[in-house]
Amino acid sequence: MRRSFRTDRHPDHLRAGQTTGGTTTRRTERTLCACRRPVWLGEDLCHHRSVPEDENVFWNAMMSQVRARHPRFFAAVVADAREAATTRGERSTFRGRGDALVQVLRLAWQSDGFIGLCFYRAQARFDTMGMPILSRLAHHLAAMTSNIVIGETVVVEPGIYIGHGSVVVDGLVEIQRGTALMPNVTIGLPRDPRLNMRGPTIGKNVRIGTGAKVLGPINVGDGALVGANAVVLEDVPPNATAVGVPARVILARQ
């Protein structure tokens, strides 16, 4: 879904020549800063470098970069199956493509989280291939089968594990391999996406507990643990444990 910005919330939204209370207003040139925050020239709202706004060009360029990072469907699904089998304590070494396909089908039958992840992989692949209708269909199938909703701007590396359903991920989010997401996890944006679309970057081998919320442009380091029902709003160092509302680091492992 494309994001649009409204200028009518700014006092200088009227076009040149229009009047309000008998006073002629000037047209305000609108820009975007590098962090996607709306900036009006002459106001110190953001310290980043400002760039001219062209929403279609910006969105298309951003989505091209996201699509280029999506993994191939079969390789990603097999890597997810290996991670799921390892986490469940099952055989994770597959003897060829046929055996890998059988194990993928078995996990899809047994695990609602895995089948939802498979539909997301199909969604990402169809989006990369320029098939928006099939991509949207796969998105709805993921939501219907496991209540997993992952946005089109999310990059998920091969080899992650979703324990059960009810997982929501949206925004400019990156989830790296080895990550495990438990039920009712939310990863995304803490505020209006029209102001800043950047979400968390989740490192390798991160474990996010049931009901946790990871929000905002933050980094969760490799090997970190996020406790159940924690609300993470700041960076978590590698190999650290974060718990509480708001979350705080209580343990940094070597």
Secondary structure as the mmCIF struct_conf table of DSSP 4:
data_model
#
loop_
_struct_conf.conf_type_id
_struct_conf.id
_struct_conf.beg_label_comp_id
_struct_conf.beg_label_asym_id
_struct_conf.beg_label_seq_id
_struct_conf.end_label_comp_id
_struct_conf.end_label_asym_id
_struct_conf.end_label_seq_id
BEND BEND1 THR A 7 THR A 7
TURN_TY1_P TURN_TY1_P1 ASP A 8 ARG A 9
BEND BEND2 HIS A 10 HIS A 10
TURN_TY1_P TURN_TY1_P2 PRO A 11 ASP A 12
BEND BEND3 LEU A 14 LEU A 14
HELX_LH_PP_P HELX_LH_PP_P1 ARG A 15 ARG A 15
TURN_TY1_P TURN_TY1_P3 ALA A 16 GLY A 17
STRN STRN1 THR A 19 THR A 20
TURN_TY1_P TURN_TY1_P4 GLY A 21 GLY A 22
STRN STRN2 THR A 23 THR A 24
HELX_LH_PP_P HELX_LH_PP_P2 THR A 25 GLU A 29
STRN STRN3 ARG A 30 CYS A 33
TURN_TY1_P TURN_TY1_P5 ALA A 34 CYS A 35
BEND BEND4 ARG A 36 ARG A 36
STRN STRN4 PRO A 38 TRP A 40
TURN_TY1_P TURN_TY1_P6 LEU A 41 GLY A 42
BEND BEND5 LEU A 45 LEU A 45
BEND BEND6 HIS A 48 HIS A 48
HELX_LH_PP_P HELX_LH_PP_P3 ARG A 49 ARG A 49
STRN STRN5 SER A 50 PRO A 52
HELX_RH_AL_P HELX_RH_AL_P1 GLU A 55 ARG A 69
HELX_LH_PP_P HELX_LH_PP_P4 HIS A 70 ARG A 72
HELX_RH_AL_P HELX_RH_AL_P2 PHE A 73 THR A 87
TURN_TY1_P TURN_TY1_P7 ARG A 88 GLY A 89
BEND BEND7 GLU A 90 GLU A 90
HELX_RH_AL_P HELX_RH_AL_P3 GLY A 96 GLN A 110
HELX_RH_AL_P HELX_RH_AL_P4 ASP A 112 THR A 128
TURN_TY1_P TURN_TY1_P8 MET A 129 GLY A 130
HELX_RH_AL_P HELX_RH_AL_P5 PRO A 132 SER A 146
STRN STRN6 ILE A 148 ILE A 150
TURN_TY1_P TURN_TY1_P9 GLU A 152 THR A 153
STRN STRN7 VAL A 155 VAL A 156
BEND BEND8 PRO A 158 GLY A 159
STRN STRN8 TYR A 161 ILE A 162
BEND BEND9 HIS A 164 GLY A 165
STRN STRN9 VAL A 167 VAL A 169
BEND BEND10 GLY A 171 GLY A 171
STRN STRN10 LEU A 172 ILE A 175
TURN_TY1_P TURN_TY1_P10 ARG A 177 GLY A 178
STRN STRN11 ALA A 180 LEU A 181
TURN_TY1_P TURN_TY1_P11 PRO A 183 ASN A 184
STRN STRN12 THR A 186 GLY A 188
BEND BEND11 PRO A 190 ARG A 191
TURN_TY1_P TURN_TY1_P12 PRO A 193 LEU A 195
STRN STRN13 ARG A 198 ILE A 202
TURN_TY1_P TURN_TY1_P13 LYS A 204 ASN A 205
STRN STRN14 ARG A 207 ILE A 208
TURN_TY1_P TURN_TY1_P14 THR A 210 GLY A 211
STRN STRN15 LYS A 213 LEU A 215
BEND BEND12 GLY A 216 PRO A 217
STRN STRN16 ASN A 219 VAL A 220
TURN_TY1_P TURN_TY1_P15 ASP A 222 GLY A 223
STRN STRN17 LEU A 225 VAL A 226
TURN_TY1_P TURN_TY1_P16 ALA A 228 ASN A 229
STRN STRN18 VAL A 231 VAL A 232
BEND BEND13 GLU A 234 GLU A 234
STRN STRN19 VAL A 236 VAL A 236
TURN_TY1_P TURN_TY1_P17 PRO A 238 ASN A 239
STRN STRN20 ALA A 240 VAL A 243
TURN_TY1_P TURN_TY1_P18 GLY A 244 ALA A 247
STRN STRN21 ARG A 248 ALA A 252
#
